[in-house]
Amino acid sequence: MLGWRDERPLEDVLPAKDAHNITKALGYRTCGELLGHYPRDYIRHNKDVGLGDAAEGDIVTVTGIVSAISKRDTGRTTIINVQLDGNISATFFNALYVLGMLKRGMRVMLSGKLKFFRGIAQLQQPDFVVIDAFGRPSGELEPYLVPEPDSRQPSGKRSKKQQATGSLRKLSQFGRLDKLLLEREWIPIYPATSTVSSWYLMGAIHLVLSKTPSIEEPLDIDMMVGMDQALREVHEPPAAGPQRAIARLKYNEALSIGLVMALRHRDAQSRQAVALPAREEGARAELVAHLPFELTAGQRRVIEEIDADLSRTVPMMRLLQGEVGSGKTMVAVIAMLQACDAGKQSALLAPTEVLAGQHAASMSAAVPAGVKVVLLTGAMRVAEKRQALLDIVSGEADIVVGTHALIQDSVEFFDLGLVVVDEQHRFGVEQRDTLRAKTREGLSPHVLVMTATPIPRTIAMTVFGDLEVSTLRELPGGRHPIQSSVVPEWRPAWVIRALTRIREEVEHGHQAYIVCPRIEGEGGVLEVAEALSHGPLRGLEVGVLHGRMKDKDAVMNRFARGEIDVLVSTTVIEVGVDVPNATVMLIREAESFGVSQLHQLRGRVGRGGNASVCLFHTNASQESAAFRRLYEISQTTSGFDLAELDLRQRHEGDILGTMQSGTHRTLRLLNLAEDRDIIERTHEDAAALVARNPGLARELTKNLSDSEQEFLEKN
């Protein structure tokens, strides 16, 4: 938590049994971790609380006056029905103690799962607490209460007779129920588990808060809500509500990441690089002058931005994002030739050996004579690798293309001036920095990182906040938008037509992908390939590709050479060789994949200027959210629009690669889709704080949790 950590062990504050329960259920061991377990929602508690707009299946809490109680024996089960004013009923099974605890005229609070029966709202076997009985305060209920039969006494001191049942009864171990529940305007609802309920957490957090000293404000500016006030009010809101506390804690989360990125940016700005200004004559100018196509306006703009960066003695730190096929690689080649003209080497780090090989081949064919492109991968023969290493260290290699092999200690560059990282999301900061360190002592190379996965602005400011961002939105001339359609399994004729379309494309000399969500089992690569090769696609050359295969590159190269008509694959093709001849893709069970992944897969076809189609097969019903999502993707060709859709539909942590258990998320309150204003503000505030007080900025980031530090390092 920004600027504050509470390392007190839970067992020093809570009863040992309760501390153990929380640690076992949620993994929390310190008071600070528990206090960082924020409510997911709140119930505003007045005299009576109704259902509001709750839907069936929701866990709800209601209050009301008992208007009727009835008992019915079925022979095997005793059913007790408690009716509240407001047309809400509670049903209990074999719970005779309820007859002794509840009477007509009592005001009660009930908590349980909502169901509807013949239009009547029902709570089945809910927990409950008596608020008052016939106008008497809850503390005077002793004559009306009997102990629950065979109930085990929870830890801590309790009266022999209980005012509540279940998880609500357990809450009494942390204080008087009337104080904890009935005198509050807002009741917090926490992410819970089957063994640790929201009420139990509410009581534990209340006890920890009561024993937590006042928290000193960590920031050097006046905040509308102080840190101490925010932490207390988010758990125990005042009458005005929790909104101001939530806003301050969201600000803290955004500022934490912003400070790390601002410190990285400051570090990069303090480094020294060799200026690589563009020359009017040279390899760069020759390539541009003889391109067989015209650069898009977006490519020209980005080239100018990179040119300006390379001309400075401060290392370039730039992210280039663009659609699949938008021409990022050509922009990178032009930048690398600019470095070559200045007598410097460039290195391009690719995520796969197949892609590295393709880059090396296409660059070798494109660059002017005299520019040497060298490939280095782990699969190369010993003699080939030895020669490549010699070319790199001697300076013979102008452009080096490789995989993770490039960052090994055995690789030494003669004079590295520019680093290009392709598909940035496949690499972490540590790998990027390892390659950046392979330059001459005292100098840093310029760095360009690229991604074909469009990034929403809020993600860019958090994950890539230390980088300048360039964007390519246009497709080069001759590229056609990919036509997309949804193919429901419950429309058998459409499924047959999809397979017929694949055969037609092959008969016209083209190739096809079929993507499956799994390797084995029903709908897996192996089963689908077998069924199709002996059925609808009989007579065609059907190949198989998945992550467990040792000869993945060989299969992909066969497909690229046209030796395979239809490639049935998992998502290993998401980042792979360009196959301009592939014009159709069928993605089976497309509802299994994320928005960005579907768009990335779709970008594998249509790369040769031919009209292309992507078919999203689905088992989802027409009324489902999954079907509507696929339809929206099929109607949207812009990856940037889809990235925003992805952000709205998924937890931001999914996109950031953090854990999604609900209890171990880097961003617990901040919503990257909804809190753009906060993120933009903290982006600026972090830069200002680092500029005026870098020491404080470093101190504040030291207080990030281990999981938060891990998240930032990975990205």
N, C-alpha and C positions, 0 to 999 in steps of 0.2 A: 504494500500500500504506500502511495507516494509520501516519502519523507517520514514514515512511521512504521515501526514493526513492534509487535507485542509478542515477545518470545516466552512469556510465562507458560509453563506446561499446563494443560487443562486440569490435570489432577491436583494442581496447587490451588485451584479455585473451585472446581466442581467436585462433588463426591466421586471417589475413585471409580465406582461402577458406572456412573454416568459418563465420565471422561472416557472410559474404555468403550462404552457403547457408541459414542460419537466417533471415536477414532476408528473403530471397526467398520462402521457404516459409511463414513465420509472421508476417512483418511486424515482428518485434522488432529494435530497434536498440540497446537499452541492456541492461546487465547486470540491472537491476531488472526489466525486462520479461521477460527469460528466466527469472529466478528466480521470477517470478509465474506461470510455466507449471507448475502443480502436477500431480503424478501423478493419473491417473484411477483407478488401481487398484494393487495390490501383489501380488507373488508371494512367499510365505514360502519361503525357500530353505534346505533342510536338505541332507542328503547326496543324497537322491533326492526329486524332486517329481513326483507323478503328475498325472492329468488332473482330479481332483476331480469337480465336477459340470459340467464344461465341455460345451457343446453343439456340434454340428457347425457349422463356419463360424467358431468363435471362434479368435482368435490365442492360442495356448497356448505355455508354456515348460515343458519337462519335463527331468528328469535321470535317468540310469540307466546301467547297465553294458551294453556291446555284447555280445550273446550269440551273434549270427550275422551274417555278411555274405554276400550272394549277388549274382551278376551274371548277367543274361540279355540276349542279343542277339536283337532281333526282325528284324534286317536293316536297318532304318532307324534304330532307336533302341536304345541300350544302357541297360537299366534296372538300377539298383543298389538292393538292398533291405538296409537295416540294421535288425536286430531288437534291441530292448532288453528286458532283464528287465522283467516287468510287462505283457507282451503289447501293446507299442506298437512300431510299425514306422515307419521313415522311408524314403521312396522318392525316388530321385534319377534324373534323366534326362540321359544323355550327360555325366556328371560323373565321369570316370575318376579325377580327383584324389582323390575320396572314398576309393578303394581304397588310396591311399598314405597318407592322413591317419588313417583309422580302422582299428583292429584289435580283434579279440575281446579282452575283458577291460578295455578302456579305459572310463573313466567320462566321459560327455559330457553337455553341455547342448544341447538343440535347441529352436528357436523357429520356429513356423510355423502355418499354418491347419490346423485339425483337420477330418479327414474320417473316415467310417466305411465300411469295405468288408467285407461279410459279417461284421459284428459286430466287426471288428478296427479298433482306432484307428490311423489313419495320418496322418503329416505329409508332405506332398508338397513336395519341394525345400526343406526347412527350412534356416535358418541354424544353424550349430552351433559350439560351442567345446569343446575337449578339457579336461576338468577334471583328470584324471590318467591315467597309462598304467601299468598293472600295478603300482600302488602308488607310482609315482614322482610327486613334486610336479610341477605343470604347468610349472614353470620348467626342468625337465630333459627336456622333450619333443623337443629338437632332433633326435635321431636318428630320430624317428618321423614327422616332418612334412616335407611337400614343398610348394613354392609352388603356388597355384592357377593353372592355365594361363591365359595371356593376361589375367591380372587387372591392372587399373590400380592403381598405388600411391596410396592416399589421401594427403592432405596431412599434414605432420608427419613426425617420425622414426619409422621402423618397422624391425623386423628383416626380412631378406629372406625369411624363412620365417614363415608365419602359423600361429597356433594355432587360428584360427577362420575362418569364411567369412561373406560377405555383410555385413549390417548389424552382426553381432557382431564381425567382423574390424575394421570401422571404429572400433569402440569402443576398440580398443587404442591409437589415437593419443592418447587422453586419459589413459593410464596403464596399468599392468599389469593384465591381465585377471583374474588371480587376486585382486588387491586390489579391483578394481571389482565383480566378480561373486561370486567364490567365498568370500570372507570376509564377505559380507553375509548377515544373517539375512533381510532383506526386500529384494526387488528392485522398484524402482518401474517402473510401466508408464505411459508418457506419451501424451497425445493426439498423434498423429503424422500425417505426410502420406506420399505416395508417394515423396517425395524426401528427407525427413528422418524417419528411423525413431526409434522409442522408445529403442533402444540408443544411437543417435547423440546424442540429446538428453540421455540419462542421463550420457554422458561429458562433454558440453559443460557441463552444469550442475555436474557434479562439479568440473571445472576452475575454473569461475567461483567456486564456493563456496570452493574452496581459496585463492583470491586475494581473498576478501571480508573486510574487517576486521570485528571484532566490532560488532554493531548495538546501539546504546544503546536501552534500554527507553523507548518514547515516552509511556507512560501514567504518571500520578502515583499509582497504587495498585499494591500487590503482586499480581502475577499468578502462578498456579501454574507456568506455563511462560512464560519470557521470550521476547521477540520474536526475539532472535538464535537461541535454542535451537529455537524453533518453525520458523523458516525453514530451518534446517539439517536438523532431524529429519523434516520433511515430505518432503524429497528423499532423505535417507539415514537411515532410521529406526534406532534402537537395537534391541536384542533385545526390548524391551518393545513395540515396534511404533510406528506413526505416529499412533495415535489422539489422544494428548494434543496433538501438534503441530497436527493437523487441527482439533481443538476450539478451540485458541487462534486459528488463522487464520480459522475461521468466525466467531468472536467479533469479530475485527478487521473483517471485511466487514460484519457487522451493525451494529457500532458506528459505522463510517464513515458509513453512511446515517443511522443514528439521530442522530448529532451534527449533520448538516446539517439534519434535520427539527427537532431541538431548538433549534438556533440560529434557524431561521425562526420557530418558535413564540415564542421569547424576543423576537425583533424585533417580532412582531405584538403581544405583550403590552406592549411599551414604547410603542406608538402610542396616539394619542388618537382617540376617536370620540365622536359625539354620542349620548347615551342616547335610545332611542326606546321608552319604556314603553308598554304597551298601554293604551288608554282604554276606559272602560266604555261610552262612547257614541262613535259615529263610523262611518267606512266599514267598518272591520274588524268591529265588532260587528254592524252591519246585515247584512253578507254572511253571517256565521255564523248569525244568527238566521233568515234566510230561505233557507237552503240546502234544495233539494228532496230531499235525502238526509241520512242521519245519518253523521257522521264516524266512522271506525273508531277503536278504542281506540288503535291505533298512531299514527294521525294526531293525535289529541288529545295524546298523550304528546309527540310531536315538536314540536307547536305550543307546548307549554309550555316545552320546552327552548330553542326559538328565542326565545320571549318573554323568557326569563331572560337570554339572551345579548344581545338588543337593548336590554334595560333597563340595561345596563352601559356605562361609558365606555371600556371596552376593546373594540376591534373584534371582532365575532363572526368566527370562522373555523371553519365547520362544513360537514361533508360529509353530505349526505342520500342514502342509498342505499336502493333499493327495487325490487321487481319492476316490470316493465312493467305499468302500469295500477293500481298500488298507491295512487295519489293524491298523488304528490309535487308535481305542478303546483298542486293546490289548496292544499297547505301553503305553497308559495312565494307564491301570490296573497295568502293571509292575512297572511304576513310583509310583503309589499310594501304592503298596505293599512295595516298597523301603522306603517310608515314614512310613508305618506301622511298619516295622522292626526297625525303629529308634524311635518308641514310639510316633509318630505324627499322627494326623488325616488328612484325605484328604476329599475334597469336590468336586463333579463334578456337574457343573451347565448345565442343558440341556434345550433346548428351548421349549419343549412341555411335557405335563404330560405323554403322551403315550411313548415318547422316554425315558423319565426319568424312567418310569416303566420297560421298556425293558432293559435299562442299568442295573438297580438294579437287575433284575431277572437273566440276563446273568452273571453278576459279582458274584452274590451269588453262582451260580452253578460252577463258574470257580475257585474262590479263595480257598486256602487251609482251612481246618478245623481250627476254632479258630479265623478267621478273620470275623468280623461282618459288614455286609453291611446294611445300613438303608436308606429307601426311605422317602422323605419329599416333599409333593405336597400340593397345596391349596385345592384339592378336597378330601383329606383324611378325614375320620370321626374324630370327636373331640377326642375320646379316642386314636385312632391310632396316631394322630398328637401329643397328649400329651406324649405318650410313646416315640415317635421318638425324640421329643425335650429333653426328660429326658435322653435318650441314648446319645444324642449329647453332652449335657452339662456335663454329668458325665464321658464321655470318653469311655463308653461302645461301641459306634459306632466308628469303625476304618475308614470306608469309608461311606460318606454321599452323596447320589445322590438325586438331587432335581431340581425343577424349580425356578422361581423367588421367591418362598417361602423361599428359602435359604437366601436371602439378607434382609429379614424382621428383624426389631429390636428385635423381640421376640426370634430369633435364636442365641444362644450363644454356642460356641465351647469350649470344654475342653482344647484342645491344637492343633490348626490348623497349619499344616505345609506345605500343598500343595493344591493349587486351580487349578482345570482343568475346562476350559470353552469349551463346545462342541458347534460347529457351531457358531464361533466367530461373524459372520456377523449379528446374531440375537441379539447381546448384544452390549452395548456401553461401553466406558471407565468408566463411572460413576458406572455402575452396577458391572463391574469387580473390581473396586477399593473399592466398598462397601463390597464385599465379602472378599477382601484382608485385609480389616481393622478389620476383626473378629478374629484376632490373639492376642497373648499376647502383652501387652503394650511394646513398644520399639522394637518390632520385626515385620518383614514382612514375609508372607509365600512365598514359591516358586510358580510361576504361569506358567501354560502351557495352551495355547489357541489353539484350533483345528478348522480346516475348511475343508470341502469336496469340496469347490469351489476353484479350482486352481487359483493362483494369479500371474499375470505377474510381472516380476522383478521390473518394474517401479512403479507399484501399491504397491508392498510390501515395497519399499523404502519410499513411501510417507505416505500411510495409516498406515503401521505397522513399521515405521522407528525406533520405540523404542524397537522393539523385534528382537531377534535372530531368524533365520528362518531355520526350518528343513523340508525336503520334502520327501514324499513317492511316488514313481512312479510305483513300481511293484505291481502286483496283487498276492495275496497268491496262492500257488499251488492248482490246481483243479478248479480255476475260469476261465471261458471261456469269451473271448471278446464278447460283445453283437452285434449281427448282426443287422444292421439298414438299412431301406429302406424308400424311399419317395413314398407316395401313393397319386397321384394327383386326385382331385375330377373329373377332366375332363377325367379320365380313369375309368369309372364305373366298369369295370370288376376287376380292381385292388382293388377298395373299397370293392367289394363283397368278393374278395379273402382274404382281411385283416380280415373281420368279420368271414369268414370260418376258418381262421387260429386260431382265438380266440376260436371258438367252438372246434376245433381239440385239442388244448392244454388242455382245460377243460376235454374233453373226455379221455385224457391221464392222468388225475388226477392232473393237474396243475391249476393255477389261472391267472387272467388277470386284468390289469388296463386299463381303458379308461379315458383319461384326456380331459376335455373341458375348453375353455377359459372363460366361464361365467356360472352363475347359471341358469338364466332364459332366455327365448327367443329362437330364432332359433339357433340351435347348442349348446344350454346350457345343463347343467347336467340333469335338470329335463326332458327336451324334449327328449334328446338322450336316457336316461334310459328308458323312457316310450316307445319310438319307438322300441328300440332293444329288450326289454323284451316281446313285443308282435309281434316281427318280426324275424329278423335273429337269435336272441339269445333266442327264445322262449323255455321254459323248463329249462333254467339255472337260478340259483339264482343270480339275478342282484341287487346289493346294490348301494346306493347313499350316497355321502359324499361331504359336502361343508362347507364353513366357517360360515354360519349362523346357522348351526345345534347345538343344545345344547348337543347332545349325540355323538359328533364326536369320542371321545375315545372309546365308546361302539361299534360303527360301525367298527372302525379300529381293535379293538380286535376280533370282529366276523370274519373279513376278515383274520386276522392272525391265527385264529383257524380253518380256512378252511370252515366256515359256509356260506361264500359268494363266488360264482364262479367268478363273474366279478364285479369289483368296478368301478362305473362311478363317477368321482370326479373332483374337481377343483385342483389347485396346492397345496392344503393343504397337499397332500401326499409327497411334495418335501422333507420335513424333517419328517420322520415318522418311524413307526415300520418296522423292517426287516421282510419280508415275503419270506423266501427261496423258497417257492412253487410257487411264481409268476414268470412266464416265458415269458409273452408277455405284451407289452404295446402299445396301440394305442393313439397317441396324435393328437387330432382333431384340425384343423386350426393351425398347428404348426408354421406357419409364424407369429402368434400373440405373440410368446414367444421369449425371448432373447436366445443367444447362450449358455451361462452358465446355464440358467434355463433348457433348453432342455437337456443338458448333465446331470444335476442334477436329472431331472425326469427319464431319461434313466437308471440311476444308481439304481433305485428302483427294477429293475428286474435283474435276473442273479445272485442273491445273495446266491443261494443254490447249485452251482456247475452244474446246468442243462444248456444246451444250451438254449439261450434266444434271443428274437427278440424285437426290438423297431420300430414301424411304424409311420412315420411322415406324417400324412394326411395334405393336403394343397389345398387351393383354388387358389393359385398363378399360373399365367401362366408360361409356360416353359421358356419364354424369360425374365422373371422378375428377378431382383436382389434377391428378397425373395426366389424364387425357387432355384437359384444358391447357396444361403446361406444354405438352408436346405440340398441340395445335398452334399455340402462340409462337413456339420456336419455328415451326414450319412456315409461319407467315412472316417471320422476321429474318432478314438477311444480314443485318448489321450486328457484328459481334459486340459492339459497344452498347447497343440497346439491350442485347441479351445479357451482358455483364451486369447491367443495372437490374434486370429481371432476376438474375441469379442471386444478386445481393438481397433483393426483397424477399425472395422465396426461401432462402436458406439461412441458417444461423451463420452470422459473420465468422464464427470460429471455424466452420467447415472450410470457408474460403482461405482463412489464415492458417489452416493446418493445425489448429489447437484441439485439445481434447473436448469432446462434446457430451460428457457425462452429466452436465448440468451443475456439477460441483467443482470442476477443475478447469474453468475456462479463463483464458487470459483476460478477456473482456467480459466482466460479469454484468455490467449495467449498460455500457456504451453500445449503441446500435448503429452500425456503420451505414445502414440504409436510411435511418431517420435522424441521426444526430450530426448532420453535415455541418451545421452552424458551429457546434461545439468543436468539431475536429478542425475546421478552418481557423477558428479563433486560437486554439491551442497550438496549431502549426506555427502561427505568427508569434504567440506568447513564448513558445519554447525557444525560438530563434532569438527573441529579445532577451530572455533570461540568460541564455548561454553567452550572449554578447556582453551583458553587463556584469554577470556573476558566474563565470564558468565553474568556480569552485563549488558553489551551491548546487549547480546543475548536476555535477558529478556526485555530490552527496545524496541528492534526491534519487538518482538512479541506483545508488547502492542499496536502497531500501526495496527495490523490486524483489519479488519472490523468485525462487529458483525456477519455477515454471515460466514466469514472465521473462526472465533472462534467457532461458532456453529458447522460447519462442522468438525473441529478437535476434538471437545468434543464428537460428536456422534461416531466418529471412534476410 
